[in-house]
Amino acid sequence: MTKVQMQEVFETYGHGEMYTRFQTPLYVTGLLDEVEEEQLEDFFDNIEISPHAFFDEFRFWFQYFSVTQRS
């Protein structure tokens, strides 16, 4: 997913400020590089994450959600 796509999804789900804070860690870790927009949208549809969450918390829940969707 591109940087612009990530930003749009975060903003659509009301997490624009979170994206601003996570922009660098998302780039450095490549967490969402190979992820489709729909998967991030599904995550936000199904997991309620605090707008004040730390990046490590977001990464944990996103990876947890991704693994559960594979089965």
C-alpha positions in Angstrom: 0.0 0.0 0.0 1.3 3.4 -0.8 1.8 6.2 1.7 -1.1 8.2 0.2 -3.4 5.1 0.4 -2.4 4.5 4.1 -3.1 8.1 5.0 -6.5 8.1 3.3 -7.6 4.9 5.1 -6.5 6.2 8.5 -8.3 9.6 7.9 -11.4 7.9 6.6 -11.7 6.0 9.9 -10.9 9.1 12.0 -7.3 8.2 12.8 -5.6 11.0 10.9 -3.7 12.1 13.9 -2.6 8.5 14.6 -1.3 8.3 11.0 0.8 11.5 11.5 2.4 9.9 14.6 2.9 6.5 13.0 4.1 7.8 9.6 7.8 7.2 10.3 7.5 3.9 12.1 5.2 2.6 9.4 7.9 3.5 6.8 10.8 2.1 8.8 9.1 -1.2 9.7 7.3 -1.7 6.4 4.3 -3.1 8.3 1.8 -2.1 5.7 4.0 -2.2 2.6 2.5 -5.5 1.3 -1.0 -5.0 2.7 -4.0 -4.2 0.6 -6.2 -1.2 1.5 -9.1 -3.5 2.2 -7.2 -5.4 4.9 -6.5 -2.1 6.8 -10.1 -1.1 6.3 -11.2 -4.5 7.7 -8.9 -4.0 10.7 -10.5 -0.6 11.5 -14.0 -2.0 11.0 -13.4 -4.8 13.5 -10.8 -3.6 16.0 -11.4 -0.6 18.2 -8.0 1.0 18.9 -7.5 4.1 21.0 -6.4 7.2 19.1 -3.7 7.5 21.8 -2.3 4.0 21.2 1.5 3.6 20.8 2.8 2.2 17.5 3.8 -1.1 19.1 0.3 -1.6 20.4 -1.1 -0.8 16.9 1.4 -3.2 15.3 0.5 -6.0 17.8 -3.2 -5.7 17.1 -2.8 -5.4 13.4 -0.6 -8.4 13.2 -2.9 -10.4 15.5 -5.9 -9.4 13.3 -4.0 -10.3 10.1 -3.1 -13.8 11.4 -6.7 -14.5 12.5 -7.9 -13.6 9.0 -5.7 -16.2 7.3 -7.6 -19.2 8.7 
